[in-house]
Amino acid sequence: MGLREINRVATLESILKVASALFAEHGFHAVTTQSISKQVNIASGTLFRYAATKSELLLMVFNKKFEHIFQCGYTDALGQDTALKAVLAMVQPAFELSTQELENTLVYQRELLFGADGKYRDEGLKMIDTFENTISSTLLTFAQEQDQTLSQENADSAARSIFATFQLALTRIGRTNNPDECQRELIRQIEQIIAGATKINALSEGECESR
């Protein structure tokens, strides 16, 4: 790695560190790109070479935060003895991170769903795909271990439903300002989704056998 690349990586790390701290302390809407570049001690034009907009900076910061949280969750899930516990080992740390920085997480969520196409949005969406695929694989593994029938299609649908429920729980916190109740409701809904996935599979098999 040449000196120029070493300097580029060091500058990017400084930008992300400062942006992460400012977003956490003040919230996305109160932070300006000027305040970030000032603390990093670079010109605004230099900052924009790394991130074209403040929203892109948030995507960069939160992609890293959620990547770390998800990886820890995947590891913790391996030691669980039920599908529900394994899924919660992945979902709950992400929920707790989100509630700590709710304003930022809701903006991040919006940018992933509706933001302009770009490298960091694509990275975030791929990370979510991996998260959903890991939940799906986990459900299939536990179903096989317990001699339950669960199709790939139903496992995938359940995983997508679990992530959608997670997103809705975050928006509900913004409305109710009651994260504890929203977390309890999230757990109840995830339990229902997991139970429903195997139940639907059993019903489908019963219909096929009766024909």
Residue pairs with C-beta under 8 A, 6 or more apart in sequence:
1 9
11 40
11 42
11 46
11 50
12 50
14 40
15 36
15 40
15 42
15 47
15 50
15 51
15 57
16 60
16 61
16 64
18 36
18 39
18 40
19 31
19 36
19 57
19 58
19 60
19 61
20 61
20 65
22 31
22 35
22 36
22 39
23 31
23 58
23 61
23 101
23 104
24 100
24 101
24 104
27 101
27 103
27 104
28 54
28 58
28 103
28 104
28 107
29 103
29 107
31 54
32 54
33 44
33 47
33 48
33 53
33 54
33 57
34 44
36 47
36 57
37 43
37 44
37 46
37 47
40 47
51 57
51 60
51 120
52 118
55 107
55 111
55 115
56 118
56 120
58 104
58 107
58 108
58 111
59 108
59 111
59 112
59 115
59 118
59 120
59 121
59 123
59 124
60 120
62 104
62 105
62 108
62 124
63 120
63 123
63 124
63 127
65 97
66 94
66 97
66 124
66 127
67 127
69 93
69 94
69 97
70 90
70 94
70 127
70 130
70 131
70 134
72 93
73 89
73 90
73 91
73 92
73 93
73 94
74 90
74 134
76 89
76 90
76 93
77 86
77 87
77 89
77 90
77 134
77 138
78 86
79 89
80 86
80 89
82 142
83 138
83 139
83 142
83 143
83 194
84 190
84 191
84 194
86 138
86 142
87 135
87 138
87 139
87 162
87 190
87 194
88 187
88 190
90 131
90 134
90 135
90 138
91 162
91 166
91 186
91 190
92 183
94 166
95 166
95 169
95 170
95 183
95 186
97 105
98 105
98 170
99 105
99 170
99 173
99 179
99 183
102 170
102 173
102 174
105 170
106 170
106 171
106 174
108 124
109 167
109 170
111 121
111 124
112 121
112 124
112 125
112 128
115 121
128 163
131 163
132 156
132 159
132 160
132 162
132 163
133 159
135 158
135 159
135 162
135 163
136 152
136 155
136 156
136 158
136 159
137 155
139 150
139 155
139 158
139 159
139 194
139 197
140 150
140 152
140 155
142 148
143 149
143 150
143 155
143 198
144 150
148 198
148 201
148 202
149 198
149 201
149 202
149 205
150 197
150 198
150 201
151 201
154 197
154 198
154 200
154 201
155 197
157 197
158 193
158 194
158 196
158 197
161 193
162 190
162 193
162 194
165 186
165 189
165 190
165 193
166 186
169 182
169 183
169 185
169 186
170 182
172 182
172 185
173 179
173 182
176 182
